[in-house]
Amino acid sequence: MAYGAHRSHLVPPHPDLGLARDCEQCLGWGTLVTRDGDHELCHMCQPDPVDGEGTAASGS
């Protein structure tokens, strides 16, 4: 029987390095490491992925 893993462990997020270039929060990497050791997109310089995809799902 196969068990699923968290997506963040298998595929790290892909930041836009052009947006991250001058960011003081992530120092140009576009991602931050959480306390759990997962990588997530920087909230200061990267657009929220839900904003681009969530408009159709939310019905707006």
Secondary structure, DSSP 8 states (H G I E B T S, - for coil): ------HHHHS-----HHHHTT-TTTTTSSEEE-TTS-EEE-TTTS--HHHHHHHHHHT-
